[in-house]
Amino acid sequence: MAEKPAVLIIGGLGYIGRFLALHIQKNNLASEVRIVDKVLPQLAWLAPEFEDACSRDKFMQADASKEQSLPRIFDRSNGKEWDYVFNCGGETRYSQEDEVYKVRSLALSVAAGKEAAKRGVKAFVELSTGMVYKPDSQPSKEGDKLKPWSKIAVFKLQAEEQLAKIEGLNLIIVRLAHVYGDYASQFVSTALCLARVYQHLHEEMKWLWTKDLRVNTVHITDAARALWAVADWYAVQKQANWDAKAMGKIPTFNIVDKGQTSQGTMAEIIGKLFGIETGFQGQLISTFARMNMDSVVDDVNDEVLGPWAELLGDAGITRPGPLTPFMEKELLKDTDLSMDGSRLEKVVGFTYEKPKITAELVQDMIDSYTRIGWWPVAK
């Protein structure tokens, strides 16, 4: 029986990193795990079920974007090297200055990649985003045109390109759709917070653009399983079924469910769960919004942040969690996030356990927020 791999997770207390650590722990997949993050566990909004997976003895506080931190991050007490390195690090907030992404995303990826190559790490998995593709309602495959449409994506694509040039790096790139699930605090959760506000105000919740706009998703537990599956496929199964001539030198995989989630899908689920009217702004307002995006988003944020604060106050939530109905301009563009995830299934043999977003899975999210004390439950 081969020894289980030793695993380093950079950005391991982030949303995806913690669920990857939990997947590894639950299934006893690794001989050793080290979680590196610049945030301390007590400040990371960790739910109780992560206590063992992200325990203090596995955790190291360090900033992987700083080269002087790398020896400490990569050195192991037994003198051996890590087998798998997952780079879940990088800036996840939207609308930051370019410099923030350069340092926290691009520099971090490149520094960690160079160190992994130097040390002969067997699999280095770089987490990227599906926002690197040229927007199209037709699902993008891994070899399709690239035209990043968020700042995160611009710098993630630069990281992909620079990592691909590092001699001797055993690189796998994964591009993720919108990740949702228990304790998630981005994208789907924003819509849920907005829905809670409109439910409270007894108003209709209206989306910009159309019901057909693609906002593809993947459940967090499938995302974590997929990350492990690609590392195992690369290092243990020796890249079975990979055709470098047709598919390119660097194994690249989309991680996205099979539901082709659209705004219409989300509106239907939210209407059902919150008992509110949902709809779409007409062509006129959407055209106006396209021309005046800043003021439109500011108006909506002004409208909803006050009632949200009231809801939290009424529910006695004095230490709010990471949830907010605040909308990011970058995510409100009229751009499709539309991806084809079939390569992961065909090449790696991966199966999605949650092939599409459902009202039940979204209700699970709300239940997770309630359990941890983040959600203003309707009285």
CORHU-V702581 format. One record per pair of residues at least 6 apart in sequence whose C-alpha atoms are under 6 Angstrom apart, sorted by the first residue. I is the first residue (numbers start at 1). J is the second residue. D is the distance in whole Angstrom. If there is no record, write none. Layout:
BEGIN
<<I | J | D> <I | J | D>>
END
This chain:
BEGIN
<<4 | 30 | 5> <4 | 31 | 5> <5 | 30 | 5> <5 | 31 | 6> <5 | 83 | 5> <6 | 30 | 6> <6 | 31 | 5> <6 | 32 | 5> <6 | 82 | 5> <6 | 83 | 5> <7 | 33 | 5> <7 | 82 | 6> <7 | 84 | 5> <7 | 85 | 6> <8 | 33 | 6> <8 | 34 | 5> <8 | 85 | 5> <9 | 35 | 5> <9 | 85 | 6> <9 | 86 | 5> <10 | 36 | 5> <10 | 87 | 5> <10 | 88 | 6> <10 | 89 | 5> <11 | 36 | 6> <11 | 37 | 5> <11 | 88 | 5> <11 | 89 | 4> <12 | 18 | 6> <12 | 35 | 5> <12 | 36 | 6> <12 | 37 | 6> <17 | 88 | 6> <20 | 224 | 5> <21 | 53 | 6> <22 | 53 | 5> <25 | 53 | 6> <34 | 58 | 5> <34 | 59 | 6> <35 | 58 | 6> <35 | 59 | 5> <36 | 59 | 6> <36 | 60 | 5> <36 | 61 | 6> <37 | 61 | 5> <37 | 62 | 6> <38 | 61 | 5> <38 | 62 | 5> <38 | 63 | 5> <64 | 108 | 6> <65 | 107 | 6> <65 | 108 | 4> <83 | 121 | 5> <83 | 122 | 5> <84 | 122 | 6> <84 | 123 | 5> <84 | 124 | 6> <85 | 124 | 5> <86 | 124 | 6> <86 | 125 | 5> <87 | 126 | 5> <88 | 127 | 6> <90 | 104 | 5> <90 | 105 | 4> <91 | 104 | 6> <91 | 105 | 6> <106 | 155 | 6> <106 | 159 | 5> <117 | 168 | 5> <117 | 169 | 4> <122 | 235 | 6> <123 | 170 | 5> <123 | 231 | 6> <124 | 170 | 6> <124 | 171 | 5> <125 | 172 | 5> <125 | 173 | 6> <126 | 173 | 5> <127 | 174 | 5> <128 | 156 | 6> <128 | 174 | 6> <128 | 175 | 5> <129 | 175 | 4> <129 | 176 | 5> <130 | 175 | 5> <130 | 176 | 5> <130 | 177 | 5> <131 | 148 | 6> <131 | 149 | 6> <131 | 153 | 6> <132 | 146 | 6> <132 | 147 | 6> <132 | 148 | 4> <132 | 153 | 5> <133 | 146 | 4> <133 | 147 | 5> <133 | 148 | 6> <134 | 145 | 6> <134 | 146 | 5> <134 | 147 | 4> <135 | 335 | 6> <135 | 336 | 5> <136 | 336 | 6> <137 | 336 | 6> <137 | 338 | 6> <139 | 338 | 5> <139 | 339 | 4> <139 | 340 | 5> <140 | 339 | 5> <140 | 340 | 5> <141 | 340 | 5> <148 | 154 | 5> <172 | 251 | 5> <172 | 252 | 6> <173 | 252 | 5> <174 | 252 | 6> <174 | 253 | 5> <174 | 254 | 6> <175 | 254 | 5> <175 | 255 | 6> <176 | 254 | 6> <176 | 255 | 5> <177 | 216 | 6> <177 | 217 | 5> <177 | 218 | 6> <177 | 256 | 5> <178 | 217 | 5> <179 | 217 | 6> <179 | 218 | 5> <179 | 219 | 6> <179 | 220 | 6> <180 | 219 | 5> <180 | 220 | 6> <181 | 219 | 6> <181 | 220 | 5> <181 | 365 | 6> <182 | 365 | 4> <182 | 368 | 5> <183 | 368 | 6> <185 | 323 | 5> <190 | 325 | 5> <193 | 325 | 5> <194 | 325 | 5> <204 | 277 | 5> <204 | 278 | 6> <205 | 278 | 5> <206 | 278 | 6> <206 | 279 | 5> <206 | 280 | 5> <207 | 280 | 5> <207 | 281 | 6> <208 | 280 | 6> <208 | 281 | 5> <208 | 286 | 6> <209 | 286 | 6> <211 | 263 | 5> <211 | 264 | 4> <212 | 262 | 6> <213 | 262 | 5> <213 | 263 | 6> <213 | 336 | 6> <214 | 262 | 4> <214 | 336 | 5> <214 | 337 | 5> <214 | 338 | 6> <215 | 261 | 6> <215 | 262 | 5> <215 | 337 | 5> <216 | 260 | 6> <216 | 261 | 5> <216 | 337 | 6> <216 | 338 | 6> <217 | 256 | 6> <218 | 256 | 5> <218 | 257 | 5> <233 | 239 | 6> <241 | 347 | 5> <253 | 344 | 6> <254 | 341 | 5> <255 | 341 | 6> <256 | 341 | 5> <257 | 355 | 5> <257 | 356 | 6> <258 | 355 | 5> <258 | 356 | 6> <259 | 356 | 4> <267 | 278 | 6> <269 | 359 | 5> <271 | 277 | 6> <271 | 278 | 6> <301 | 326 | 6> <311 | 376 | 6> <312 | 376 | 5> <315 | 376 | 5> <320 | 374 | 6> <321 | 374 | 5> <344 | 350 | 6> <369 | 375 | 5>>
END
